Amino acid sequence: MKILVTGGTGYIGSHVVTELLNQSHEVVIIDSLVNSKVSVLDSIENLTGKKPIFYHENLINFGTIEKIFKDHTFDLVIHFAGLKSVSESVEKPLLYYQQNLAGTINLLRCMQEFKVKKIIFSSSATVYGSGNEGECIETMPTGQGITNPYGKTKYMIEEILKDVCTSDPEFSAVALRYFNPVGNHSSGLLGEEPNGIPNNLMPYIMKVASGELEELSIYGNDYNTPDGTCRRDFIHVVDLANGHLAAFEVLKTPGFKTYNLGTGAPTSVLEMVNTFEKISGKPLPHKFVERRPGDLAEIWANSSKAARELNWHANLTIEDAMKDTLTFLKKHS
Ligand code: UD1
């Protein structure tokens, strides 16, 4: 297939592009490089022997996106492009609504114009909102109590896709709800490299491990969880990437579908730190601080729908993720 991947040089996008090229698909990437580097394309070529076609463009520029659709006939779109910092989205809501919503609408307008009828969207467990703690299943209500504009854009885009599917009986959209992606390709050539001080746990652990930041602050150790720290469903990004390819089959049936992509089991923040220390053989400086506003005590995926309908499940472990993270750090030090 010829597949358009928006945000294809980003953390998750680059892993998906690598799997797509390995499966002999043709890939065209549109990426604004706002949160990634063009050198990722060389790493992808290194790993696959192939270089995807690349456009350094932003989805909010309708005319340029339309031109790309004119130049290619796509079978499918995988849509990752979007801003993803929870804290930045609280400070700059309009930027997030413009970039994530207007960008997606432009993309969907082009798909409509050029009769591209299949899309996989990079959604998030955040759509379950703050009312749904613990195990989350696709049949639960979404959109209630989402605490930040980033999360709301994920929910709103799911709703937009639902409406597009209703309006066009041939259109097929799959929203993959990611839990907490961690790790990287085992080569260490691809990975997450956020600019500045990271918000998320793994990128922060990496900066402490590399000596760039002094110590990790663990937000809260008085939660009602086994060790008092929050629990999340940390999923290896390579497993997550394979979930996208597994979704191709269900795209053959029109309509809107959602799938959780998680391991189905929670791991605590402290267990993550302990596992990193065990695998690296070195202590990771950390301290306990106040809870972070908006954090849920625990959330993990019920991933039985993906197992049943996509024949997909996570195979890699937290240990694998930590090992691969260390390989990445070695390659990038
Ligand atoms: C957040 C977003 C989620 C988004 C994901 C990836 C919400 C509620 N969550 O998930 O939508 O998809 O990021 O971008 O919108 N932690 C520390 N110290 C740190 C960093 C994190 O203790 O320096 C803890 C947090 O308190 C949390 C856990 O680690 O308990 C995971 O945090 P994080 O990586 O930021 O992901 P989430 O908040 O689960």
Residues whose N, C-alpha, C, O or C-beta is under 5 A from the ligand:
A	BS01	UD1	K84 V86 S124 T126 G151 F179 N199 N200 L201 M202 Y204 S217 I218 Y219 C230 R232 V269 R292 G294 D295
